[in-house]
Amino acid sequence: MPENPPPDLSLMVRKLSLWGELDAADRDAILALPHQRRRLDAGQYIVWDGDAPQFTCLLLSGFAYRHKHAGNGGRQILSIHMKGDIVDLQNSLLGIADHDVQMLTAGEIALVPVDVIRELAFSHPAIGMAMWYETLVEGSIFREWVLNIGRRDARTRVAHLLCEFALRLEVAEIGKPDRYELPITQEQLADAVALTSVLVNRTLMKLEADGLITRTKRMISIGDWKKLAEVADFHPRYLHLEQRKSGRSRAA
């Protein structure tokens, strides 16, 4: 363990720096934000539908997911979040949450008061612009997910999610584009792609039989990235990787 570990909010600096240049004063302002650090277990809620959130959450470790429930009890997973994501930035302005955010795995979060986030965005224009860009990219990803579940078949839906996860893990520096751990159950994967868990299992088995992926427990290895991306109808433009200061992914 390093003698001087980076401060909690260094991950927020890194994430926002992907979307625009931040000077020393901007970075210092982020690092100085008051916050609470908490460790949560898998399944614990960060945001409840209908609540008025008092904090914006930065995911320090682990994974979280955003979801909504239909009147018939069905659940739709809307997005998956990973280390470094500012999970509910939108609630710093919207005021009332219209969905749930829940931990997918155990992990740690940093909670920053929403009024502090608003003040930071307006007092530091470069930070405000980067936050704006962050929410726009989230919107772009939502649109792709709507297309995925609305107009693609089961094989394409599952392959698409596997491709997206690979690139996002690579950018977050917690995974490789050709091998990573998929931290969700087949039931949760089914709720993300609007299929039954039985059909998801069959689809994964077929992708494996075709040599596109291999699975060892929750580890996913991609044997042929180009072929998997073709099957997935996957074009990473919607992730806006070209904007990231960490450089292009090889698949972009």
C-alpha positions as CSV (number, residue, x, y, z in Angstrom):
1,M,0.0,0.0,0.0
2,P,1.5,3.4,-0.9
3,E,2.6,5.7,1.9
4,N,0.6,8.6,0.5
5,P,-2.4,7.1,-1.2
6,P,-4.3,9.5,-3.6
7,P,-7.2,11.4,-2.1
8,D,-10.7,10.0,-2.6
9,L,-11.7,12.6,-5.1
10,S,-8.7,12.1,-7.4
11,L,-11.0,9.8,-9.3
12,M,-13.4,12.7,-9.9
13,V,-10.5,14.8,-11.2
14,R,-9.4,12.0,-13.5
15,K,-13.0,11.4,-14.9
16,L,-13.7,15.1,-15.5
17,S,-10.3,15.6,-17.1
18,L,-11.3,13.1,-19.7
19,W,-13.8,15.6,-21.0
20,G,-11.8,18.8,-20.9
21,E,-8.7,20.6,-19.6
22,L,-8.7,21.4,-15.9
23,D,-6.1,23.7,-14.5
24,A,-4.5,23.5,-11.1
25,A,-7.1,25.6,-9.4
26,D,-9.9,23.4,-10.8
27,R,-8.2,20.2,-9.7
28,D,-7.5,21.6,-6.2
29,A,-11.2,22.7,-5.9
30,I,-12.4,19.2,-6.6
31,L,-9.9,17.6,-4.2
32,A,-11.0,20.0,-1.5
33,L,-14.7,19.2,-1.7
34,P,-16.3,18.0,1.6
35,H,-17.4,14.4,1.3
36,Q,-18.2,11.3,3.2
37,R,-16.6,7.9,2.4
38,R,-18.8,4.9,2.8
39,R,-18.4,1.2,2.2
40,L,-21.5,-0.6,0.9
41,D,-22.4,-4.2,0.3
42,A,-23.8,-5.6,-2.9
43,G,-27.5,-4.8,-3.1
44,Q,-27.4,-1.6,-0.9
45,Y,-29.1,1.4,-2.4
46,I,-27.4,4.7,-3.2
47,V,-30.5,6.4,-4.6
48,W,-34.1,5.6,-4.1
49,D,-36.8,6.4,-6.7
50,G,-38.9,9.4,-5.4
51,D,-36.3,10.6,-2.9
52,A,-34.7,14.1,-2.9
53,P,-31.0,13.1,-3.0
54,Q,-28.7,15.2,-0.8
55,F,-25.5,13.9,-2.2
56,T,-23.8,13.2,-5.5
57,C,-22.0,9.8,-5.5
58,L,-18.5,9.1,-6.8
59,L,-17.9,5.3,-7.2
60,L,-14.5,4.6,-5.6
61,S,-14.5,0.9,-6.1
62,G,-16.9,-1.9,-7.1
63,F,-19.9,-1.6,-9.5
64,A,-23.3,-0.1,-9.3
65,Y,-26.4,-0.1,-11.6
66,R,-29.3,2.2,-12.4
67,H,-32.7,0.7,-12.8
68,K,-36.5,1.2,-12.8
69,H,-39.4,-1.0,-12.0
70,A,-42.6,-1.3,-14.2
71,G,-46.0,-1.5,-12.6
72,N,-46.0,-5.3,-13.2
73,G,-42.9,-5.7,-11.1
74,G,-40.5,-6.1,-14.0
75,R,-37.1,-4.5,-13.6
76,Q,-35.1,-2.8,-16.4
77,I,-31.4,-2.1,-15.8
78,L,-30.6,1.2,-17.5
79,S,-26.9,1.4,-17.0
80,I,-23.9,-0.1,-15.2
81,H,-21.4,2.0,-13.4
82,M,-17.8,1.4,-12.4
83,K,-14.9,2.9,-10.5
84,G,-14.5,6.6,-11.2
85,D,-18.1,7.1,-12.4
86,I,-20.0,10.1,-11.0
87,V,-23.1,8.0,-10.6
88,D,-25.9,10.5,-10.0
89,L,-24.6,13.8,-11.2
90,Q,-28.0,14.6,-12.8
91,N,-29.7,14.6,-9.4
92,S,-27.6,17.6,-8.3
93,L,-30.0,19.7,-10.5
94,L,-33.1,17.6,-10.9
95,G,-33.8,17.4,-7.2
96,I,-36.1,14.3,-7.2
97,A,-34.8,10.9,-8.3
98,D,-36.9,9.1,-10.9
99,H,-35.1,5.8,-10.6
100,D,-33.0,3.6,-8.3
101,V,-29.3,3.3,-8.0
102,Q,-28.0,0.2,-6.3
103,M,-24.7,-1.5,-5.6
104,L,-24.0,-4.4,-8.0
105,T,-21.0,-5.5,-5.9
106,A,-19.5,-4.5,-2.7
107,G,-17.6,-1.2,-3.0
108,E,-16.8,2.2,-1.7
109,I,-18.4,5.5,-2.5
110,A,-17.7,9.2,-1.8
111,L,-20.8,11.3,-1.1
112,V,-20.5,15.0,-2.0
113,P,-23.4,17.4,-1.0
114,V,-25.4,18.4,-4.1
115,D,-25.3,22.1,-3.2
116,V,-21.5,21.9,-3.1
117,I,-21.5,20.3,-6.6
118,R,-23.8,23.0,-8.0
119,E,-21.6,25.8,-6.5
120,L,-18.5,24.1,-7.9
121,A,-20.0,23.8,-11.4
122,F,-20.9,27.5,-11.6
123,S,-17.7,28.9,-9.9
124,H,-15.4,26.9,-12.1
125,P,-16.6,27.0,-15.7
126,A,-14.2,24.3,-16.9
127,I,-15.5,21.9,-14.3
128,G,-19.1,22.8,-15.1
129,M,-18.5,22.1,-18.8
130,A,-16.8,18.8,-18.0
131,M,-19.8,17.8,-15.8
132,W,-22.2,18.8,-18.6
133,Y,-20.2,16.7,-21.1
134,E,-20.4,13.8,-18.7
135,T,-24.2,13.9,-18.6
136,L,-24.3,14.2,-22.4
137,V,-22.3,11.1,-22.8
138,E,-24.5,9.3,-20.3
139,G,-27.5,10.4,-22.5
140,S,-25.7,9.0,-25.6
141,I,-25.2,5.6,-23.9
142,F,-28.9,5.6,-22.8
143,R,-29.9,6.1,-26.4
144,E,-27.7,3.2,-27.5
145,W,-29.2,0.9,-24.8
146,V,-32.7,1.8,-26.0
147,L,-31.8,0.9,-29.5
148,N,-30.2,-2.3,-28.3
149,I,-33.3,-3.6,-26.5
150,G,-35.7,-2.2,-28.9
151,R,-34.4,-3.2,-32.3
152,R,-31.7,-5.9,-32.0
153,D,-32.0,-9.7,-31.6
154,A,-30.9,-11.6,-28.5
155,R,-27.5,-12.5,-29.9
156,T,-26.7,-8.9,-30.9
157,R,-27.9,-7.5,-27.6
158,V,-25.7,-9.6,-25.4
159,A,-22.7,-9.3,-27.7
160,H,-23.1,-5.5,-27.7
161,L,-23.1,-5.3,-23.9
162,L,-20.0,-7.4,-23.8
163,C,-18.2,-5.1,-26.2
164,E,-19.3,-1.9,-24.4
165,F,-18.2,-3.3,-21.1
166,A,-14.8,-4.2,-22.4
167,L,-14.0,-0.7,-23.7
168,R,-15.4,1.1,-20.6
169,L,-13.3,-1.1,-18.3
170,E,-10.2,-0.4,-20.4
171,V,-10.7,3.4,-20.2
172,A,-11.3,3.1,-16.4
173,E,-8.0,1.2,-16.2
174,I,-9.6,-1.8,-14.4
175,G,-9.8,-4.3,-17.2
176,K,-8.4,-5.3,-20.6
177,P,-10.4,-5.1,-23.8
178,D,-10.0,-8.8,-24.5
179,R,-10.3,-10.3,-21.0
180,Y,-12.3,-9.0,-18.0
181,E,-14.6,-10.0,-15.1
182,L,-18.3,-9.4,-15.8
183,P,-19.6,-8.6,-12.3
184,I,-23.3,-9.4,-13.0
185,T,-25.4,-12.5,-12.8
186,Q,-27.3,-13.9,-15.7
187,E,-30.5,-12.7,-14.2
188,Q,-29.1,-9.1,-14.0
189,L,-27.7,-9.4,-17.5
190,A,-31.2,-10.4,-18.6
191,D,-32.7,-7.3,-17.0
192,A,-30.1,-5.2,-18.8
193,V,-30.9,-6.6,-22.3
194,A,-34.6,-7.2,-21.7
195,L,-34.5,-11.0,-22.2
196,T,-35.1,-14.0,-19.9
197,S,-32.2,-15.4,-18.0
198,V,-32.7,-18.7,-19.9
199,L,-32.4,-17.0,-23.2
200,V,-29.3,-15.1,-22.0
201,N,-27.7,-18.3,-21.0
202,R,-28.4,-19.9,-24.3
203,T,-27.0,-16.9,-26.1
204,L,-23.8,-16.9,-24.1
205,M,-23.4,-20.6,-24.8
206,K,-23.9,-20.0,-28.5
207,L,-21.3,-17.1,-28.6
208,E,-18.9,-19.4,-26.8
209,A,-19.6,-22.3,-29.2
210,D,-18.9,-19.9,-32.1
211,G,-15.5,-19.1,-30.7
212,L,-16.3,-15.4,-30.1
213,I,-15.9,-15.6,-26.3
214,T,-14.8,-18.0,-23.6
215,R,-16.1,-18.0,-20.0
216,T,-14.4,-19.1,-16.8
217,K,-16.8,-18.4,-14.0
218,R,-17.4,-14.7,-14.5
219,M,-14.3,-14.1,-16.6
220,I,-15.0,-13.2,-20.2
221,S,-12.3,-13.6,-22.8
222,I,-12.9,-12.3,-26.3
223,G,-11.3,-14.5,-28.9
224,D,-12.0,-12.4,-32.0
225,W,-12.8,-8.7,-31.2
226,K,-13.6,-7.7,-34.8
227,K,-16.0,-10.6,-35.3
228,L,-17.7,-10.1,-31.9
229,A,-18.1,-6.4,-32.7
230,E,-19.6,-7.3,-36.1
231,V,-22.1,-9.7,-34.5
232,A,-22.9,-7.0,-31.9
233,D,-23.5,-4.2,-34.4
234,F,-21.0,-2.4,-32.2
235,H,-19.7,1.0,-33.2
236,P,-18.1,2.8,-30.2
237,R,-18.8,6.3,-31.5
238,Y,-21.6,6.7,-28.9
239,L,-19.1,6.3,-26.1
240,H,-17.2,9.4,-27.4
241,L,-13.9,7.8,-26.8
242,E,-12.1,10.3,-29.1
243,Q,-12.8,13.0,-26.5
244,R,-11.0,11.2,-23.7
245,K,-7.6,12.5,-22.9
246,S,-6.3,9.0,-22.1
247,G,-6.1,8.2,-25.8
248,R,-8.1,6.2,-28.3
249,S,-9.1,2.6,-27.6
250,R,-7.8,0.2,-30.3
251,A,-11.4,-0.5,-31.1
252,A,-12.3,3.1,-31.7
